[in-house]
Amino acid sequence: MSMKLIAACAAGVLAAMPAAASITVSPVALSGTDGVFGPGLGAGVTFTAIDQQLASINLNGQVAFRGTISSAGTPQGLFVRSGGINSNVALAGGAAPGGGTYTSGSTGVFNSYSLNSAGQWTLRMGASNATFTNAGGTARRVLGTGDVAPGTNGATISSLQSVSPLANDTNGVGVLADLTSGSGTPGVVVSGATANARGLWLSTPSNTTLVVRQNDTVPALDPSGNVRMGQIQNLSVAMNDNNAFAFVANVQGTGVVTGTGAGSNSAALFTNRNGSMEMLARQGSAAPTATGAASSTDLFRTISSSAFGFNNQGRVAFVSSLRDAAGTQTSSASLFTDTGSGVMREVARNGAALPAINGAIGSEFAGVTWGSVTASPRINSQGTLALITSLGNVGTGGTNVIMTMSPADQFTRIVRTGDIAVIDGAPLGGNALFNTFSNLAINSIGQLTFSTTLSGAGVIGGPGGNNQALFAYDPVVGLNMLARTGDLFTVAPGDVRTISSIGGTTATGGQDGRSRSLNDDGRVVFQLSFVDGSSGLFVATIPTAGTLPGLALAGLVLARRRR
C-alpha cells in the first residue's frame, strides 16, 4: 500500500519490521463503481462520494458509513458493509421507520451514526429531524422534532443536540434534546432560574424513558431542592453498556454563583452509574489530592465540558482547572480519575513535575512539568487512559505528547512532537517529524489510533500538501502509518492513486456510547479522498505481537528518536 513502516530497537538503531507484521488493508467502498464496493442499489448506481463523516466498525468487522449516490438528486444514504456486501439501510427521501420519509434535498444529511456488536445501526438525520435505530432487531423512530417527549406531560421535541445519538452494545440509545417553548404541563421555560427545556432520554427496544431533565431536583446536589439540575452540556455526555450516563451540567436555583471567581459553583459532573444520580465534582467544592483526600486549598474552578472518559465499570476521567477560596487560579488544568482503585484522585497537574514515564528516551523528561493536560481523556474497558498533553519548560524539545496511563497510575510515552514519523519523508531532505496530534482512540487491548500533522523540509499543508497522516499503535509492535496526504495508495492491484485528504477516526475509549472507528481486535476504518476526485473507505488491521514470527520482540519498537 506504499505505506512506510518504521521500526527501531530501544537503543535507537533502525531495524527492519518483519514482513509478517505489515498492515493489511481492504477496501469497503469506492466511488464510481456499481460493483462489490458500490452502494448495492443496482446496475449503474454508484457512489459519487464517500463522505468524510467518520465511519463506524464493530468487533465483527461490519462497517456503517455514509455516501452520496448517483441516483436522481444525488441523495445521501447510510450503508452497512457485512459479509463482503454493501447494503443501503437509510436513504434521504426514502421511507423512515415509524412512518414518513427521511428528509431529502440539501437538508437530508445523516449527521451521526454508529454500529453495535450485532451489526445494528443507530443514526441521527439533521439536528432538527430525528434519531432512528434498529438496535434490538426492529427499526424504529426514537425521538425527533415534534414528537411528544416521554416524562414531560406532553412537551414536544424542538431539536436534538449533536452528541445524539449515543448507542451501546446492549441496544440502548441515548438522546439529548431540547423541548418546545410553552409545550407540556407545566409549560417549557427556555431561560431563567426555572428553565426546564433540556432533557436526556434512554431508549431501549421496549420503551423510551426520561433519565434527567433541566430543573429536576437531585438529592445528591441539594436534598432541599433549592439547587437543581441545570442545562446539560452537549459534548460532555457519555453512556456505557449498562445504560448508565455521565455528563457535565450547569446547576440553577438559590445561591448559584456563575463565573470562575470566589464563590462560583454553577457547574458539576454527574452520573447515574450506581442507579441514582450522584455528583462526582462541583465547581467550588474541594478537589481530591493525589491520594484521594479532599484538598485543603484547591477547589474545582471549571469542569471541562468536552468529552471525557467513561467505561462499563463506571470509571471516569475528566479535566478541571482549580482555584482557591479567594478565586485565584491554582491550576489551569488537572486530570482526575477513579480508574483502578475506584478512588477519585488527581493524577496530573499543570506546572507539576512529571512522574517517572515508561518509554522515556534517556533523560528527556528530567525537570519537565505538565503543560496543558488534555481536555478529552479516553478510558478503555481495562481502565487504561489515553491522553494528549503538552509539556512545560521543555527547552528545545517537542511540547506535545501522546501518553497512556495504567490503572496503577503508571504513564507510558507513546509518541512526541519531533519524533521521526517517516524516515526520509521530507521532500527537501531528512525525515518527516510528528508535530501535533488529534482524534485519539484506544481499544480494549491498548491499541491506539490518532491523526497527526507532520513537519520537515518541504512538508507543507493545503491543497497538494503532504503534512496530514493517520497512525496506529500497538503496545508491542509500536507505530504504523496508515495513510499520508501526498502519498501513493494502492486501491487495488494496478490501481494506484495519490491521497489528497484523510477522513480520520473517531475519538473514543470504546465504552462511552460514541461511534468507534477502531474495534477491539485491531481493525480500523478510515476514509480517503484522492487527487483525481475519487474517494474510498478502507479497513486496516493493526499488526500485533501475534502477527510477528518468533523473534526477540523486545528489540522491536517504533522509532522514537529525537531530532
N, C-alpha and C positions, 0 to 999 in steps of 0.2 A: 504493500500500500504506500510505498515511498515515505513511510513514517520512520524517523530515526529513533533508534533505541539508544539510551545512554546507560552505560554500566561502569562501575568503578569499584575497586576494593576500598576498604575502610581507610587505608593509608593514602588514598587519592590516586593510585596508579590505575590507569584505564585498563579495563578488561573487556573482552567481547561477551555479550549476553548470549547464552546458548540458543540455538535456533528454535529449540522446543519451547522457549519462553516467549516467542514472538506473539504479538497481538493478532488475533483472528477477527476479521471484520466482515459482516454480511449486510447487504442492503435490505431494507424493509420496504421502502417506497421510492420511486423515481418519477420525476416529471417527464411528460412527453411519451409515456408508454401506456398501452392498454393491456400489457402482459401481466405476469405474476407480480410485478412491482407497481402495477397500476391500481386504480380505485376499485376494480372488480365490479364495475357497473355496465359492462358490455363492450362490444367491439367499438372502437373509435372514441370511447370516453377515456380521457387521460387526466392526470394532474397537470394543471398549468403552473402550480406552485405547491411545494411542501412548506407550509408556513413555519415561521420561526418560533411560534408558540411552543414551549418545551414539551416534548413527548413524555409519556409515562410507560414504565415497564414493570411487570410483576415477576415473581420468582420463577414462573414457568416460561419466561421469555416472551410472553404475549405483550404487544405494544399498542397503546392508544395514541393517536396523533390526529392533527387536523390538516386538511389540504383543500385547495381550491381546484374545482374540476372544470373541464372544458364544455360541459353542457350549457344550454342557453342561460344567460345571465351569470355564468361562471360562479355558481353558488359555492359557499364553503361547507365542508362537512367534517364530521368526526368519524374516524375509521379505526378499526381494530385489526391488527395482524395476528393471526393464530393459525397454526398448522400450515404455515407457508402461504397463506391466502389473506389478502386484504378484503375486509368487508365493511360496507358503509352501515353505521348504526344510527346516524342522525344527519340530516341534510337541511340546510336553510331553505325554507319554503315547503318542506316536506311535513308529513304527519308527525305530530308530537304526542307522547304518552299523555293520557288524561283528556284528550280532545284538542281540537285546534291544530295549528301548524307552527312549526318553528319560524321565527322571524326571517324574512327574506330581504334581498337588496343589500344596501351598504351597512345596515344595522344587523344583518344576520351573521353575527360573529360568535364563534364558540370561544369565550374568553378564558375558560379554565376547565380542566377535566383531569380525571385520574382513572386508574385501573386497579382493581383489588386482586387478591391472590386467586380468585375464582374466575378471573377474566371478565368481570362485570364492571361497567363504566358508570361514572358519575360526571355530570357536566353542568356548566352554567352558560346560558346564552344571553349575552348582554347584561350590563349592570341593572337594567330596568326590566328585564324579562323574567327568567325563571331558572330554577335548578331542576334537573331531571336525573333519574338513575334507573338502572335495572339491577342494583345490588339486592341480592336475595332471590333473583331469578325472574321477577316480573317488572317490566318497565313502568315507571310511574312519575308523575309530576310531584316534586317535593314541596316547594314553595315558590311563589312568583308574584309579580305585580298584580294587585287587585285581589289576591287570594285572602280569605279570612285567616288570620294567624291564630293557631291554637293557643289557648290560655290567656286570651286578651279580651274576652267578652265582645267579640265582633269587630275588633280593629282589623284593618286590612294592610297588606304589604305595599309600601310605596317604592322601595328599591332594595337591592341586595348589595352588601358590601363585598369588596373584591377578594377578601380572604375566602369567601364562599365559592364552591363548596369544599369543606373538608370531608374526607372519606377514609374509612379504615377497612381492615380485613375481617370485620365481624358484621358487615352490612350496615354500619352506621354512617349517617351523613349529617354533617354539621352545617348550619346556615346562620350567618349573622346578617340581620336585615333591619331596615328602618320601617316604621309604621306611618300610615297616612294621618296627617294632622286632623284632629277632630273626630276620627273614627273610633268606634268602640265605646264601652261604658266602664269607667269614666272615659271621657274623650282624650285622645292622644294629645299631649303637650310636647312641643318640639324643643323649647328652650326654657331656661329659668330653673329655680330651685326644685321644682317638682316635675321636671321633664321626664317623660317615660316613653320616648319614641324609638328606642333601640332595644332589640332582643336577640337572644341566642337560642336556637332550636336544635333538637336532636330528632332525626327521622330514622326509623327502622322500618322493615317491611310491614310491621303490624300497626304502627302509629307514628305520629309526629307530635312531640311534646315540647313545651317551653322549658328551657333549662334555667334561664335567668333573664330578667328584664330591668332596664333602667328604672330607678326609683324603688326597686324591691328592697325590703328590709332584710339585712343579712346579719344574723345574730353574732357571727364571728367578727363583724366590723363594729357593730354597735347594738347590743341587745335592746336598748331603749327605742331604736328605730329613728332616732333624731338624725343620724348619719346613714345614708342609704347608697345603694349601688348607683353609680353614675354611668356615663357613656363608655361602653366597651370599645377599646382601641382596635381598629380594624386589623392591622397586620400582626397583632400580637397573639391572636387566638390559635391554640393548638388542641388536637383531640387524639387520644390514643385508642388502642384496640379494645379497651374496656369501656368505651364510650364516656370517658372522663375528659373534662376540658381544663385548660389553664389559660389565663388571659390577664392582660393589664387593663384596668378601667379607672376612670375618674370616679370620685365619690362626691356626693352632694348632700346638702342639708345644713343643720345647725353647726356653727363653729368651723366650717370648712374654709381653709385659707389657701388661696391659689398662689402661683408663683413658686420660687425656689428659695426664698429668704427665710428668716426666723419665723417659726410657727407654721410654715407651709405644710400641708397634709392632704392634698387633694387627689392623690393617685395611689393605687395599690395593686398588688399582684394576687390574684385569686385562683383557686382550683377547687373542684369537687371530686378530687381523686379518691377520697375516702367515703364518698356518698353524699355528704353535705358540703355546702360552700364554706371553705375556710380561706383565711387571709394569710399569705406567706410573707408578705412585706408591705409596708405602707410608708409613703413619704412622711418624714418627720419622726418615725419610730426608730429605735436603736437597731443598727445593723449588726450582724454577727461578726465576731472576730475570726481569725484563722482556726480557732479551736471550737467555734460554735457558740461561745459565750456572748452575751449581749455587750456591745461596746459601751464604755462609759463616756465616750467622746464623739463617736461617729453616728450620724443619723442618715437614713436614706434621704437623698435630695431629689433626684429624678430617676424613676424606674423606666428603663428603655422600653418603648412600645414597639420596637422592632421584633421580628420573630425570634423566639428563644427556644431553648432545648426542652423537650418533654418526651418521655417514653412510657412503655406499658407498665413499668414499676411505679409510675407517678413521679419519677425524679425530674427535677427541673434544673436549668442552668440559665442565668439571666445576668444582665449588666445594669448597674446603677451608679450614678455619681453620689458623693457623700458630702455632708456639711456638718458643722457643729451647731449647737443650740442658738448661737448668735446669727446663724445664717451664712457663715463663711465656708466656702467650699474647701473640703479637706482631701477630696479625691475626685478627679474628673471622670474616672471610670474604674470600677471594681467589678470583678467577676465573682458571682456567688453560685453555689450548687449544693445539693444534698445527695449527690450520687455517692455510691459506695456505702458509707456509714449511715446514711439517712439523716445526718445532722447538717443543717444549713450552715455554711461557713464561707468565709472569704478566701479565695484561692489565688487571686491575682489582683494587683492594685497599681494604678498609675503612679509612677515615681518610686515604687518599692524595688529592691534588688531582685533579680531573677533567682529562682531556686536552682538546684542542680538540674540540668537539662540533658536527658539522654540524647545521644547522637550529636552532641555539640562537637564542632571541629576545633580541636585544640582549646585555646582559652578565649574563643570568640565572644563568650558571654560574661567574661570576668568583668565585674564592675558595671555591667549593663543593667538598666532598670526597665520595668514595664512602661510602655508608652500608652497609646490609646487601645485598651482592650476591646476586642470585637463586640459589637452590639448584637450579634446574632450567632451565639454559640450553638452547635449542633450536638445532640447526645444520642448514641445508638442503643440497641437493646441490651448491651452489656454494661452500659453506664460509662462508656468512654466518650469524652468530649472531643470535638474537632473545632478549632478556632483559628481565626486570622487575627493577628495582633501586630501592632507596631512596637518599636523599642525606643527607649530614651537613651540619651548620652552615648550613642554608639560610635561617635567619631566618624571614620570613613566607611564603616560597614553599612550594609543594607538595613533598612529600618523595618521592612515588612516580613513577617514570618508566619508560616502555617505550622501549628503545633497540634498535638493531641495530648489529652490528659487522662490517665487511667483512673479507675475508681479509687485507687490508693493515692491519688493526687500527684502522680509522677508524670512530669511533662516530657514529651519527646519532640525533638526538632524534625520536621519533615522537609521543608524547603524554605529558602530565604532569598530576599532580593539580592541580586548579584551572583547567585549560584549559576552554574552553567546549565542552560536549558537544552541547547542544541550545539553539539560540537561542530566547529567550523560553520556555524549557522548565520554569521553576519556577512552579507554580500561584499562588503569592502574590507573584509579580513577579520579573523578572530571568531570568537564564539558568540552565539546569541545567549543573552542572560535573562533570567527571571526578573521582572520588575514589580508589577502589582498583581494581587490575587482577588478573586471573587467567586461567587456561586459554589461555595464549598459544601460537599455532601459526604456522609460517612455511612457505611453499611455495617451489618452485624459482625463481620469478620475484620473490621478495622480498615477496609479499603476506602480510598478517598477518590473523588473527582473534583476538579476545580478548573476555572478559567483563569488565564493569566495574560498580561501584556508582557512583551519582550523588549529588550533594548540591545544596542550594539551598533557597530559601524555599518551604516546602510540599512538598519532595521527601522522601518517607517510605518506610520499608520495611514488611515484614509483609503480611498479607492486605489486598488493596486498595491496596497501595503502588505506587510509581512510580519506585523507585530502582535497578532492575536493567536492564541493557541489554547488547546484543551488538553489537559493532562489527567492521568490516572496514577494512583499509588497503591502498592501492596506492601504490607509490613515486612515481607521477606525479600521480594523481588525488587522493590523500590519503585521508581518513577518511570512511566512510559508516556510518550507523547501520542495522543490520538489523532490530532489534526492541527494544522497551522495554516493561516492565510498565506497565499502566495505559493504554497507547495503543490506539487502534483499529487493526485489521489487516484488510485485505480478503482474505478467504479465496478468494472467487470474486465475480464481478460481482453486486452486490446482497447479498452475504453478508459483513457486517462484524461482527467480534467484538472484545471487549476482552481484551487479553493479561493473564493472571494470573501466569504464570511462564514462564521461558525455560530450555530444557534445556542450552544452551551448546554448546561444541565441544570436541573432543579437543585435548590439548596435545602437539604433535609437530613434528619437523622434516621428516617425510616419508620418511626412510630409516632409521628406528630400530626398525622392526618393530611399531610401535604403530598402532592404528587411526587413520584420517585422516577428519576432518570437512571439511577444506579440501584440494582437489585442485590439481594443477599448472596448470590452466587457469582458476583463479579461481572455481570453483564451491564453495559451502559449504552443507552440510546442517545444519539445526538443528530442534529440536523446540519447539513452543509449546503451552501449556495456556491455556484461556480461562475467563473468569469464569462462563460458562454450564455448565461441567463438561466441555466437549468438548476435544479435543486434535488436533494435527496435526503432520505433518513436512513441511518445505519446503526447497527448494533455491534459493539466491540466487546470482546471478552478479555478482562484484565488477567495477565499472567499471575499465577500463584506459585507457591512452593511445590505444589503437586504437579505443575506443568514442567518443572525442571528435571533434568536427568540426575542421576546420583552423584552430584558433585559436592565440593565443600562449599555449602551455601553461605557460610559465614563470610566468605570473601566477596559475595555478590551483593552489592548495594548500589544505589544510584549515585552518580557523580554529583557531589555537593561541594566541589572545590570552590573556594572564593576567588575573586578576581586577583 
